[in-house]
Amino acid sequence: MKPNQQPEILKRLHCAAGHLNAVIEMAASEKPCEQVLYQLYAVQAALDAVGLRVLMCQVKDSETLILNSSSSNERANELKRLQSLYTIHKHKAFIRAR
């Protein structure tokens, strides 16, 4: 992760941690399940947002290799790896949306 990308990602992780801490407190104080669920949705949304940022960070890191490598196999492998990371991120978001 590059230094210019780190502050935004850390900010979003802290946001997710704050929401998760709220969920823990709500569960410990026996709040209604509906309220806990809404807070859990906030945690999931915050994690989805940070996951997308981290994925974009990886895309930027891979860009140089993809554009400058003289090896077509190396470029293809990197594109497949990025596709796999994207698929994992989208699949998890899809599962939560169901």
N, C-alpha and C positions, 0 to 999 in steps of 0.2 A: 504494500500500500504506500503510495507516495504521500509525502508530507502535506501537499495541498489538498489531498482527498480525505485525509484523516480527521480534521475537525468536524466536518459534516457527518461523517459516519459515526464518530464518537458521540456527537450530539444526539443522533437518532438512537443509538444504543442506550444512552442514558435515559432518553425518553421512554424507551421500551422497559428499561429496568424500573423506572418510576411507576409505570402502569402495573408491572408485575408485583412490585412491593405493595401497591394498593390492593391488588387481588389477594395477596397473602393476608394483609390486615383485615380485609373484608371477610375472608373465610374464617380467620381466627376469632373475629367478633360476631360470627354467626349471622352475617347479613343475608338477606333473601337471595336465593339462587339467581333470580333474574338480574339483580344488580351485579352479582359476581360475573355472570355471563357477559354483560355489557362491557365490563372492565376487561375481561379476557379478550373480547373482540378488539378492544383498543390495543392490547398487547400484540395481538396477531397483526393488526394493521401497521403498527410501528415496526415490527420485525419484517414484514413484507417490504416496507419502504427502505429499510436499511439493507435488506437482501438485494434489492434492485440496485441500490447505490454500490454495493460491493461487487455485484455482477458487472456493472458499468466500469468500475475500477479495473476489473480483470480484462474487460474488452479493450480498454485503453492500453493496458500493459501488453496485450497480445498484438495490438495493431502494428507495432514496429516489425515483429517477426513475420506477420502475415504479408505486410507490404514489401519487406526488404529481403526476405529469405530467397536464396537462389534455388532452394530445394522445393519442388512442388509437393513432395511427400510431407515435408515439414509444415508447409502452409496448410495442406489438407488436414493433417493431424491436429494442428492448432484450431482450425475452424471446427472440426468435429468435437474437440474438447469444449470449446465455447458453446457449441450447440447443446452438448450434454448438460453443461452448467445451466444454460437457459431453460432447458426442458425440466430439469430438477426444480428450478425456481417456479416455473409456471405450473408444474404438476402439483406442487405443494399448495400453491394459491388456489388451484382448481379444486383440490380435495377439501380445503377449508370452506370454499364457497358452496359446496354441495350440501 
